[in-house]
Amino acid sequence: MREIIFDTETTGFDPQGGDRMVEIGCIEMIDRVMTGEVFHCYFNPQRAMPLAAQQVHGLSDIFLSDKPLFAQKAADLARFLGDAPLVAHNASFDFGFLNMELQQCGFAPMDMHRMVDTIAIARIKHPGAKMSLDALCTRYGIDRSHRVKHGALLDAELLAHLYIELTGGRQIGLSLTDASPRAAQKRAGTEGADDPRPFREPRPHEPSLAEQARHNAFISSIQNAAWNDDGR
């Protein structure tokens, strides 16, 4: 199953009050494995960067002045996102900015049903614990020593590792329960929609008649076999 892990950096907290997106970082995952395909872009917000926001992500007016407008990259971003589920930390925040920017340049907003919020997942697994990305990375032993300031692509990469841990860890495919992404697809009747690999029916493990005959011949050749002991 294809999923996109993403993060945004902005000029503030309110997309309806004039704040804008200035960076987006997206990482493609298929069956909980990062493929190496990413989409990363900075945007000129056409407004001044508040000092408080700059102190968080380090993106200044001068740095962003020669970057493209969101509208110039919207089509490329929409193609990369496709119809995959979109995973973010405190996802309603990122969706709010993403959809505001898309609508402002004439694109349809992303369906909120595609939203996967890792905070919501973490609250179920760790009720009462700190829900920040930093705190959860520490809980799961995810290295973030190279994270000096917030950055959309770096945070998306950390979030991808966290999402893997929150949804079963590195050995999710070895689970003894029927909870793998492919199993879920099969139950939903959507297998193959996003996965190009053909589905193969389980191999039969019952021995053939020839194999049974060879086994019986081998057993008969054993002298004084314990299973032939009459108990004396």
PyMOL commands that set and color helices and strands:
alter all, ss='L'
color gray80, all
select helices_A, chain A and resi 15-17+51-57+61-64+70-81+91-104+112-114+118-125+133-139+152-166+172-174+181-188+209-220+226-228
alter helices_A, ss='H'
color red, helices_A
select strands_A, chain A and resi 2-10+21-30+33-42+86-88+115-117
alter strands_A, ss='S'
color yellow, strands_A
deselect
rebuild
show_as cartoon
